[in-house]
Amino acid sequence: MPIRSPQVDAYIARAPEYARPILAKIRHAFHAGCPELEERIKWNSPSFEYKGLLGGMAAFKAHVAFGFWKARLMEDTSGLLRGEPRASAMGVSVTSLKELPPKRVLVAYVRQARRLNEEGRKEPKLARPKGTIRVRVPPDLKAALTHHAQAKRHFDAFPPSARRDYVEWLTEAKSPRTRAKRLATALEWLDEGKRHNWKYERRR
């Protein structure tokens, strides 16, 4: 029997009603394609791991996103990844069960992902010319950093991708209250020199 995380059970139970059967079907396909996988909550959403990350899923107000960690290395045999930015592990988006492909198709993609991890395949680094990442710091973060000198030093010293992680996390907040809470947390972490994904970096 597959081992299912109570945390993932709870995540699905809290998801919008439309999303629950979609999440359940995706979850079932991951287990069918890789019975040995482990479930975790990572970056506040379910992830599936076997000898490394396989993929993950997340529910939003109007769509469910899911995908595979090494999508750029996978053969898109059924066109599932068509249009996916391929650098993203959550590049497939659906709004209803009807939009999900048949179970056999999902399972085939999971098995591909499993095989890549078993073979130890690693994604090639994306070539990116210097100066192509532009990070526009929102006014509230910029203002807060002026009053937190140490946090600002750490933020300014981070590479553009790490600064962008904080900016995107802050600007994706759905309400002013959530944004204010995230801003306070960001300042706390930055003051300690932590990147946004520091918890994951510690486990690597």
Sequence and secondary structure as in RCSB ss.txt:
>XXXX:A:sequence
MPIRSPQVDAYIARAPEYARPILAKIRHAFHAGCPELEERIKWNSPSFEYKGLLGGMAAFKAHVAFGFWKARLME
DTSGLLRGEPRASAMGVSVTSLKELPPKRVLVAYVRQARRLNEEGRKEPKLARPKGTIRVRVPPDLKAALTHHAQ
AKRHFDAFPPSARRDYVEWLTEAKSPRTRAKRLATALEWLDEGKRHNWKYERRR
>XXXX:A:secstr
     HHHHHHHHHS TTHHHHHHHHHHHHHHH TT EEEEETTEEEEESSSEEEEEEE SS EEEEETTGGGS 
 TTSTTTT  SS TT EEESSGGGS  HHHHHHHHHHHHHHHHTT         TT       HHHHHHHHT HH
HHHHHHHS HHHHHHHHHHHHT SSHHHHHHHHHHHHHHHHTT  TTHHHHHH 
